[in-house]
């Protein structure tokens, strides 16, 4: 019997690489700052991971701090940018903090990006929005991916110092910004304060055609007015969305299909161009996501594969290529600050339409030839330890997107522990070989699928 595991994101990352404590910044915060950050609110829509890295091996792994992110950042500001006596206290409401790796010209580029809103407490206990931050720091990594975590750490330190410096410049604050109740500022709902007019609270999206990303950010199409569009159903059933084509008048005055430009807005929805088709953007935090079907239509398949190749070239990894006989939708994230596109972080990159809402899965298996007596495996503190012998496997379905530790306890000798985060994107496969130096290690989806299938045959 063949065990079929419907894994849907072969590049999904689960095993954690923890960043070490933040180092001191290369330069000190400016003297005499008029304000300083005293509290950080983690309002990111995708928590807890900051991104992915391959610094730990061939399998992409999630990056995060070992301690709570808000507390980690608060401690950094208190130590390296405390502000002088009498400086105004500010709340930094974090809507995005990411680390990314990309290969450019044969070199690995590490990038850290922060987006946040700044709030000042008012006498009536409300909080006034005084500004927004969109900051990015990058460096090329000598030595490639093994040194990537160090680069992410130094980038993060430089990024936070920049944020503290901007926050401390009270002359640049908005003095008439809106005020919000404390529950809104400290709660989980993403703040309406943004750095881009297209995301502003109550903004009415103006209809028209965008030639550039900047026009979209500013909500100012260079060709205003109702667009000439035509919707057509995708050639595959069950996708639930339409493909949209935009038309213009060419030099001869004839109606022609638009194959360039950035996108358009019909007054209700904005659309992003991919090939000759335009796809609706959906707001997600401070960014947008859009879905590309990769079903049997050759045109859609080629467009999605082209975008996957572009994502790989930009260093996002993964990608989502068409597989004959399977109907997929691929979710991509549009970074509003840079215009870059990559697989959506923290969301299912590839979703089988016939398998909605799949659970998390963690498998620990021992090959039949693995040496040594049975060991005990414990998935969580509230779970009993289970015995695992050669030729057997165990499975567990923990809460999604929450850090946990898998423990391997041999009859004698030290216990082995592997931290990870289970997601609904794909199963996590851990191979157990107690006699080896790394007795518990993550393997790829393909390797895990095949190994567990062999144990069931």
C-alpha positions in Angstrom: 0.0 0.0 0.0 1.3 3.5 -0.9 0.8 6.3 1.6 -0.2 9.5 -0.3 0.7 12.7 1.6 -0.8 15.7 0.0 2.1 18.1 0.8 1.5 21.3 -1.1 4.6 23.5 -0.5 7.9 21.7 -1.1 9.9 24.8 -0.1 8.0 25.4 3.1 10.2 26.1 6.1 9.6 24.6 9.6 12.8 24.0 11.6 13.9 27.2 13.4 17.2 29.1 13.2 17.3 31.4 16.2 19.1 34.8 15.8 21.6 35.5 18.6 21.1 38.5 20.9 21.2 41.8 19.0 24.6 43.4 18.9 25.4 47.0 19.7 24.9 49.3 16.7 28.0 50.4 14.7 27.3 54.0 15.8 25.5 55.6 18.8 22.0 57.2 18.7 22.1 61.0 18.2 22.5 62.9 21.4 19.6 65.0 22.6 16.7 63.1 21.0 13.4 64.7 21.6 11.6 61.4 22.0 12.4 57.7 22.4 10.6 54.4 21.9 9.5 52.9 25.2 7.1 50.3 24.0 6.9 48.0 21.0 3.6 46.4 19.9 3.9 43.3 17.6 1.0 43.8 15.1 2.5 41.7 12.3 -0.1 39.7 10.5 2.4 36.8 10.1 3.9 35.8 13.4 6.3 34.5 14.8 8.8 34.0 11.9 10.8 36.9 10.5 11.6 35.0 7.3 13.6 32.0 6.1 17.2 31.1 5.7 19.3 28.3 4.3 22.2 29.1 6.7 21.5 25.7 8.4 21.6 23.5 5.4 19.9 22.7 2.1 16.4 22.9 3.7 15.0 26.4 4.2 14.4 27.2 7.8 12.4 29.8 9.7 14.3 32.7 11.4 13.2 34.2 14.6 14.5 35.5 17.9 14.5 33.1 20.8 12.7 35.6 23.1 9.5 37.4 22.5 10.0 39.9 19.6 8.3 42.9 21.2 10.4 42.5 24.4 13.6 41.9 22.4 13.1 45.2 20.5 12.1 47.1 23.6 15.2 46.0 25.4 17.3 47.1 22.4 15.8 50.6 22.4 16.2 50.9 26.1 19.9 50.0 25.9 21.1 51.7 22.8 18.6 54.6 22.2 17.2 55.4 25.7 16.7 59.1 25.0 17.6 61.9 27.5 15.6 62.9 30.6 12.4 64.5 29.6 12.2 62.9 26.1 8.7 62.2 25.0 7.8 58.5 25.2 6.6 56.8 22.0 4.9 53.5 21.1 6.2 51.7 18.0 3.5 49.6 16.5 5.2 47.0 14.3 3.4 45.9 11.1 6.3 44.2 9.4 9.7 43.0 10.3 11.4 40.6 7.8 14.7 39.2 6.8 15.4 37.9 3.3 18.2 36.3 1.4 18.8 36.8 -2.4 21.6 35.9 -4.8 22.8 38.8 -6.9 25.8 38.5 -9.2 27.0 35.4 -7.4 26.8 37.0 -4.0 24.3 36.5 -1.2 22.4 39.7 -0.2 20.9 39.8 3.2 18.1 42.3 3.7 16.1 43.4 6.8 13.0 45.5 6.4 10.8 47.3 9.0 7.4 49.0 8.7 5.8 50.5 11.7 3.7 53.4 13.0 4.7 55.7 15.9 2.2 56.9 18.5 2.5 59.6 21.2 0.3 59.3 24.3 -2.1 62.2 24.8 -3.4 63.7 28.0 -6.9 62.1 27.5 -5.3 58.6 27.4 -5.6 58.3 23.7 -2.7 57.9 21.3 -1.9 60.2 18.4 -0.4 58.8 15.2 2.7 61.0 14.6 4.5 59.2 11.9 5.2 56.0 10.0 8.5 54.2 9.3 9.5 52.2 6.2 13.2 51.3 6.6 15.4 48.7 4.9 19.0 47.7 5.5 21.1 45.2 3.4 24.6 43.9 3.0 26.3 41.3 0.8 27.5 38.3 2.8 31.1 37.2 2.6 31.2 33.4 2.8 27.6 32.8 1.6 24.8 31.4 3.5 26.7 30.0 6.6 27.3 33.6 7.5 23.8 34.8 6.7 22.5 34.7 10.3 25.3 37.0 11.5 24.4 39.4 8.6 20.8 39.4 9.5 21.7 40.2 13.1 23.9 43.2 12.2 21.3 44.4 9.7 18.6 44.2 12.3 20.7 46.3 14.8 21.4 49.0 12.1 17.7 49.0 11.2 16.5 49.5 14.7 18.9 52.3 15.3 17.6 54.0 12.2 14.1 53.7 13.5 15.1 55.1 16.9 16.8 58.1 15.2 13.7 58.9 13.1 11.4 58.5 16.1 13.6 60.9 18.1 13.3 63.7 15.6 10.1 65.4 16.8 10.4 68.1 14.2 9.4 65.6 11.6 6.2 64.4 13.4 2.7 64.9 12.1 1.0 67.3 14.6 -2.5 66.7 13.3 -2.5 62.9 13.0 -5.6 61.0 14.1 -5.9 59.7 17.6 -6.9 56.2 18.7 -8.0 54.4 21.9 -5.3 52.4 23.7 -7.2 49.2 22.8 -6.8 49.9 19.1 -3.1 50.8 19.3 -2.1 47.8 21.6 -4.6 45.4 20.0 -4.0 42.9 17.2 -5.9 44.8 14.5 -3.5 46.4 12.0 -3.3 50.1 12.4 -4.8 52.3 9.7 -1.8 54.6 9.8 0.6 53.8 6.9 3.3 55.3 4.9 1.4 54.9 1.6 -1.8 56.8 0.7 -3.2 53.7 -1.0 -3.4 52.1 2.4 -4.7 55.1 4.4 -7.8 54.7 6.5 -10.9 55.5 4.5 -8.9 56.0 1.3 -11.1 55.9 -1.9 -9.1 54.1 -4.5 -9.1 56.2 -7.7 -10.0 54.5 -10.9 -7.4 54.6 -13.7 -4.3 53.0 -15.1 -0.9 52.8 -13.3 2.2 52.8 -15.3 4.5 52.5 -12.2 4.4 51.1 -8.7 4.8 54.6 -7.3 1.5 55.7 -8.9 -0.2 52.8 -7.1 1.5 53.7 -3.7 0.3 57.3 -4.0 -3.2 56.3 -5.2 -2.6 58.5 -8.3 -3.1 56.7 -11.6 -1.4 58.7 -14.4 -4.3 57.8 -16.7 -7.4 58.5 -14.5 -10.8 57.4 -15.4 -12.9 54.1 -15.7 -10.6 51.5 -17.3 -11.6 49.5 -20.4 -11.4 45.9 -19.1 -12.8 42.6 -20.0 -13.3 39.7 -17.6 -13.2 36.0 -18.6 -13.5 32.9 -16.5 -10.4 30.8 -16.0 -10.4 27.7 -18.2 -10.4 25.5 -15.1 -13.4 25.0 -12.8 -13.4 25.8 -9.1 -10.9 28.6 -9.0 -13.6 31.2 -8.1 -11.9 34.2 -9.7 -11.9 35.7 -13.2 -8.9 36.6 -15.3 -9.0 40.3 -16.3 -7.6 41.9 -19.5 -7.1 45.6 -20.0 -7.5 47.4 -23.3 -6.3 50.7 -24.7 -6.4 52.7 -28.0 -3.2 52.2 -30.0 -1.6 54.7 -32.4 -4.1 53.8 -35.1 -7.0 54.5 -32.7 -8.0 50.8 -32.5 -8.8 48.9 -29.3 -5.8 46.8 -28.4 -4.8 44.5 -25.5 -2.6 46.1 -22.9 0.6 44.0 -22.3 2.7 46.6 -20.4 2.3 49.0 -17.6 1.9 48.2 -13.9 -1.8 47.8 -13.2 -5.1 49.5 -12.9 -8.0 50.2 -10.5 -11.7 50.1 -11.4 -12.6 52.1 -8.3 -13.2 49.1 -6.1 -10.3 46.7 -6.8 -6.7 47.2 -7.9 -5.2 44.8 -10.3 -1.6 43.7 -10.8 -0.2 42.8 -14.3 1.3 39.4 -15.0 1.9 38.8 -18.7 -1.2 40.0 -20.6 -3.5 39.3 -17.7 -4.3 41.4 -14.6 -5.0 39.8 -11.2 -6.9 41.3 -8.2 -4.8 42.4 -5.3 -6.0 41.7 -1.7 -4.7 43.8 1.2 -2.8 41.8 3.8 -1.3 43.9 6.5 1.0 46.5 4.9 1.4 44.5 1.7 -0.9 42.8 -0.9 -1.3 39.3 -2.1 -2.6 37.9 -5.3 -3.6 34.5 -6.6 -2.4 32.9 -9.9 -4.1 29.7 -11.0 -1.7 27.1 -12.3 -4.3 24.8 -13.8 -4.7 23.3 -17.3 -4.7 26.6 -19.2 -1.4 26.8 -21.0 -1.4 30.6 -20.8 -2.0 30.7 -17.1 0.5 27.9 -16.6 3.2 29.7 -18.5 2.6 33.0 -16.7 2.7 31.3 -13.2 5.9 29.5 -14.1 7.5 32.7 -15.4 6.7 34.4 -12.1 8.1 31.5 -10.1 11.3 31.7 -12.1 11.4 35.4 -11.4 10.9 34.8 -7.7 13.7 32.3 -7.7 16.0 34.7 -9.5 15.2 37.3 -6.8 16.2 34.9 -4.1 12.8 34.0 -2.7 13.4 30.3 -3.2 10.6 27.8 -3.6 8.5 28.8 -6.5 5.4 26.8 -7.4 5.4 25.1 -10.8 2.6 23.4 -12.6 2.2 19.7 -12.1 0.0 17.9 -14.7 -3.2 16.5 -13.3 -3.3 18.8 -10.2 -5.3 22.0 -9.9 -3.5 24.7 -7.9 -3.7 28.3 -6.9 -0.4 30.0 -6.0 -0.4 32.8 -3.6 2.2 35.6 -4.1 3.0 38.6 -1.9 3.6 42.0 -3.4 6.0 44.1 -1.2 4.4 47.5 -1.4 7.6 49.3 -0.4 9.9 47.7 -3.0 7.5 46.3 -5.6 9.2 42.9 -5.3 7.1 39.7 -5.6 7.7 36.4 -3.9 5.8 33.5 -2.4 3.5 34.8 0.3 5.2 34.5 3.7 3.1 32.9 6.4 0.4 31.8 4.1 -0.2 28.7 2.0 1.9 29.2 -1.1 0.2 26.4 -3.0 -3.3 25.2 -2.2 -4.9 22.1 -3.6 -8.5 23.2 -4.3 -9.8 19.8 -3.5 -8.1 19.8 0.0 -9.1 22.9 1.9 -7.9 23.6 5.4 -5.3 20.8 5.7 -4.0 20.2 9.3 -0.4 20.5 10.5 1.6 17.3 10.5 4.9 16.4 12.1 6.4 13.0 11.3 9.3 11.4 13.0 10.6 8.2 11.5 13.5 5.7 11.8 14.7 3.8 8.7 14.6 0.0 9.0 18.4 -0.1 9.0 18.8 2.5 11.8 21.0 1.1 14.5 20.3 1.0 18.3 17.5 0.1 20.7 14.1 1.9 20.7 14.0 5.6 21.8 11.3 7.7 23.2 9.9 10.7 21.3 8.0 13.6 23.0 6.3 16.2 20.9 5.1 18.6 23.6 5.1 19.0 27.4 1.4 18.0 27.6 1.9 14.9 25.4 3.2 11.5 26.6 6.5 10.2 25.3 6.1 7.5 22.6 8.4 4.7 21.7 10.1 4.7 18.3 12.0 1.6 17.0 13.8 1.0 13.7 11.3 0.8 10.8 8.6 2.8 12.6 7.2 6.3 12.5 5.2 8.6 14.7 3.0 11.6 13.8 1.6 14.6 15.7 -0.7 17.5 14.7 0.3 20.6 16.9 -1.1 24.1 16.7 -0.1 25.9 13.6 2.6 28.6 13.6 3.6 28.1 17.2 7.2 27.2 18.3 7.6 23.8 19.8 10.4 21.3 20.6 10.6 17.7 19.6 12.6 15.6 22.2 14.4 12.3 21.5 15.2 10.4 24.7 17.5 7.4 24.3 17.8 4.6 26.9 21.2 6.1 27.9 23.0 9.2 27.1 21.9 12.8 26.5 18.5 13.9 25.2 18.4 15.5 21.7 16.0 18.4 21.1 15.0 20.0 17.8 12.9 23.3 17.8 10.5 23.8 15.0 7.3 25.5 13.9 4.6 23.5 12.2 2.5 25.2 9.5 -0.4 24.1 7.3 1.8 24.6 4.2 3.4 21.1 4.4 4.3 18.3 6.7 7.5 18.4 8.7 9.6 15.3 8.4 12.3 14.4 11.0 14.6 11.5 10.5 15.8 9.8 13.7 19.1 8.0 13.7 20.1 7.7 17.4 23.6 6.4 16.7 24.7 9.4 14.6 26.1 12.8 15.6 22.8 14.5 14.6 20.3 12.0 15.9 17.3 14.1 14.9 17.3 16.1 11.6 14.8 17.6 9.2 14.6 16.1 5.7 12.9 17.4 2.6 9.3 16.7 1.7 10.3 14.4 -1.1 12.6 12.4 1.1 10.1 12.2 4.0 7.2 11.2 1.7 9.3 8.4 0.2 10.7 7.2 3.5 7.4 7.0 5.4 5.8 5.3 2.3 8.4 2.6 2.4 7.7 1.9 6.1 4.0 1.4 5.3 4.5 -0.8 2.3 
